[in-house]
Structure formats: C-alpha cells, structure tokens
Amino acid sequence: MSDPAEQEFIDLGDMDADAFNEYAAEQGWSDGFPLIPPTEDKVARFVETCRGDNEPFPAMSPRQVLPTLPAIAANAVMAGCRAEYFPVVVAAVRAVLNPDYNLHGTLATTHPCAPMLMVNGPIRQELGINCGSNCFGQGKRANATIGRALQLTLLNVGGAKPGTMDRSTQGSPAKYTFCFGENEEDSPWAPYHVRRGFDASDNVITALPAEPPHNINDHGSTTGLGILQTVAGTISQTGANVIYGKAPYLIAFGPEHAATLKRDGWDVEAVQEKLYNLATVHVSRVSEDNRHNYDEREQFPVNDLYYLTRSPADIQIAVAGGPGKHSAYIPTFGMTEACSVRLPAR
Amino acid sequence: MRIINPSFALQPQLAAANRSDDRAPVDWSKDPIAIISNSKANAQALLEGLKGLMGDFRPTDNIDYLYKNSAARPAPPELIDQVAKNYRGAILALAD
C-alpha cells in the first residue's frame, strides 16, 4: 500500500470491513466509531445526487486545501449516510466555508465548539431528520450521519486533527455529530429560515459553531414572561464565550414553552428584545482579572451589566423537540455568525 | 477494494506555486525571527521571556514581537506577508 496523502484513489486489495477500519484508524481518518468503506461505486452514487452542482468550494481550513465532491462523498459514506442525504452534507460544507462562520478559528480554538446544523424545509420529513422528541439525541440515522459526515470532512479534508490542529482543551460530545431539524409543524411562529428571507418551500441548512445544548427546565412557569425569566437565568453565566458579546446564540424552545409564549402574545422580535435586556451578567459576578480581560476586548459593561450579544437580532430563535417543559440554550464560539445555505432545487 | 481517499483535496494554485523554496534552512542562532502572539493573556509575557532566554546564545535585536488582533480569528494575510518578507522563522505562542 502506498502513502495515501496525495492520491484520489487507493487500492486496498482484498481488505474486509474490519481490516479497513484498522487501516482507517492508522491513517487518522476515524472519529473512533466504525466507518463504512468509501468504495468507488458507493462514492459515485453519492456524487450523482449532486449532479449539476458545479460551484467550486473555497479553501478549507486549517489545511487550506480545496475540497472535491468525491472526497466529501467519501466522508459521507464513511459516516454511514444514505446517498440521498449527500446534498444536505454538501450544503453544510458550504455553510461552514462561509467566511462569516470563521471555520479556521472554530477548528483551531481551545473552545469545545462543534458545527451545529439545523435543517429547515420539506427535506426534513423526506429524509427523516428528527425535529421532535430527543432531536438532539440518538436514534435517527439522518441526524447522526449528516452531522458526522461534516465532522469527518473537517477532520480529513480540512485536517482538523484533535491535539494538533484541533486544539480543543476538552472537546465535547457534539464533535461526533450535532444535527437536528426545526420543529416547524409545532412552532407557533414562522419557521427560522422564512424569518431569514427564504421561502417556506426552500430547504435550508444553518450552521453555527456551538457548544452542545444546555437544558432549560421550567415546569413551574405558567406565563410567557415566567419562561423568559428562566431562559434568561440559564443564559446569564460568566463562563461562556458569549460573555464577550460579539456573536449570536440560539434558543431552541420546546413546543410547549413556545405555545405558552405565543398564547401570551410574544412574537419572535419581542422574545429577542426581552432576552437581550434580561440575559445579562452583573459586574459583581465577574472576577476583577476578567473585567480587565473584557475591557481589552472592548466589551464594556453598561450600567454595570454585560450584554451578551451585539443586538436583540443576534439571538437566534427556533423551536425543536417534543412534548415536555424543556427548552435549550446553545451558546456559540463567539466571533462567528449563523450561516444559512439553501439546497439546490431538485 | 478500491476506495476514494477521504483526505484527498486540491492544492490552491497560489500555495502550490509558492511551495518550492530553495533557500538555506533557517539558522536559529542568528537569522531574523518573529515571535508572534495570538493575543491571549500571557502570550506576550511568554514570548518576551523566551526572547530573553534566547539572548544567552544569539543576538536578539533581530527578534521582533508581532501579534494578531484576535485570538478567535486567523492571522490576517498582511501579517503573514510581513512575516514571510522580513523573517526566516517564526515562533508562535498559543498562550491561554
């Protein structure tokens, strides 16, 4: 076997799946879970689903190389995707390659962020992407493998090897996969992608470098205001990167919390405005050293409060999950933007 | 079994064109070098301390301190150009 670094095709002889997994681990291609061999015919079937998608990819950090569709497809095959998932994977790659996403910073950082992928549009149902109960958890092939395919692409094409170019101090479980759909059907508001200017019938993937979801438990509040107070309390912490106040974060309301908000007259803009003003950190909770640290980064308190985003519009609002009195706060890396890409029409 | 290499990628033309370098290897005992901070707290102290230690075995008047403005962003192209034009080597501090 020759050095595979520079060649597109690799002949592995009579190697079986077990031996392939040992070989792939030796090459540094694995995330630790077993991989499906990316045989030439399987990869070709995946690439076929993107026929006509000729838009070139920009260079991918940290290797600063140009991805090819077959190499991305090889990672999607290894991740366990079905071929019909591949256009979503390609859109996810394009989303994280948007300069506003800050891929290099998010891969090389010591922070534990991973690319969160949220899917909107009819393709959620067509591919079986979980938007309801346990949507951040295990159980659905599309969620598990689309997020994993992007991670493997960043590992193998991008070169974000843990401990070398991926310098995350502790990492997070979200680095295996982090993909879900918005529960548009149970949302009382317009879908997230429609609020961003897309048509309801568009299929859109949104990427945000993020920590895993932090649960917001509120079984007690019976009003929208009460729920927002609990949400704000969960966000108002000193140790997340949002304390620098330079980036969006996402609140994924559970449908029951969202329904209560809607019943009490809260639209999305009002929720954003309320959280912007309520989810703050008082200077008394911040160490003196960190106050100097934030000053140097031009994050100054206003009336003794640190605001956690640049504006109310930075607060991304979506609805996800099933029955229950839970929502989720998804903090981001900071120095980033939510990047949305529409899938090509089929 | 014949597979597609999941690490395969194309080299950007510019990078490929610049890859050949027939200059002599860096002489760390005398060549001009940049010490570069990622702008996190402690990075400057670490680099200046390193520069002081290097004074035991080499001149330090051609060791320059540079920094990027944000630890969360890649070094801007102008900074990389500056390092490439003026220095033979660089030491980076990713000091947290």
Boltz contact constraints between the chains, C-beta under 6 A:
constraints:
  - contact:
      token1: [A, 4]
      token2: [B, 5]
      max_distance: 6.0
  - contact:
      token1: [A, 7]
      token2: [B, 5]
      max_distance: 6.0
  - contact:
      token1: [A, 8]
      token2: [B, 5]
      max_distance: 6.0
  - contact:
      token1: [A, 8]
      token2: [B, 8]
      max_distance: 6.0
  - contact:
      token1: [A, 9]
      token2: [B, 2]
      max_distance: 6.0
  - contact:
      token1: [A, 10]
      token2: [B, 3]
      max_distance: 6.0
  - contact:
      token1: [A, 10]
      token2: [B, 5]
      max_distance: 6.0
  - contact:
      token1: [A, 11]
      token2: [B, 2]
      max_distance: 6.0
  - contact:
      token1: [A, 12]
      token2: [B, 1]
      max_distance: 6.0
  - contact:
      token1: [A, 15]
      token2: [B, 1]
      max_distance: 6.0
  - contact:
      token1: [A, 29]
      token2: [B, 6]
      max_distance: 6.0
  - contact:
      token1: [A, 37]
      token2: [B, 3]
      max_distance: 6.0
  - contact:
      token1: [A, 38]
      token2: [B, 3]
      max_distance: 6.0
  - contact:
      token1: [A, 38]
      token2: [B, 4]
      max_distance: 6.0
  - contact:
      token1: [A, 38]
      token2: [B, 6]
      max_distance: 6.0
  - contact:
      token1: [A, 39]
      token2: [B, 3]
      max_distance: 6.0
  - contact:
      token1: [A, 40]
      token2: [B, 2]
      max_distance: 6.0
  - contact:
      token1: [A, 43]
      token2: [B, 4]
      max_distance: 6.0
  - contact:
      token1: [A, 59]
      token2: [B, 12]
      max_distance: 6.0
  - contact:
      token1: [A, 65]
      token2: [B, 9]
      max_distance: 6.0
  - contact:
      token1: [A, 66]
      token2: [B, 9]
      max_distance: 6.0
  - contact:
      token1: [A, 66]
      token2: [B, 10]
      max_distance: 6.0
  - contact:
      token1: [A, 67]
      token2: [B, 9]
      max_distance: 6.0
  - contact:
      token1: [A, 70]
      token2: [B, 4]
      max_distance: 6.0
  - contact:
      token1: [A, 71]
      token2: [B, 8]
      max_distance: 6.0
  - contact:
      token1: [A, 74]
      token2: [B, 4]
      max_distance: 6.0
  - contact:
      token1: [A, 74]
      token2: [B, 6]
      max_distance: 6.0
  - contact:
      token1: [A, 75]
      token2: [B, 6]
      max_distance: 6.0
  - contact:
      token1: [A, 104]
      token2: [B, 74]
      max_distance: 6.0
  - contact:
      token1: [A, 105]
      token2: [B, 72]
      max_distance: 6.0
  - contact:
      token1: [A, 105]
      token2: [B, 73]
      max_distance: 6.0
  - contact:
      token1: [A, 110]
      token2: [B, 96]
      max_distance: 6.0
  - contact:
      token1: [A, 156]
      token2: [B, 6]
      max_distance: 6.0
  - contact:
      token1: [A, 156]
      token2: [B, 7]
      max_distance: 6.0
  - contact:
      token1: [A, 157]
      token2: [B, 9]
      max_distance: 6.0
  - contact:
      token1: [A, 335]
      token2: [B, 72]
      max_distance: 6.0
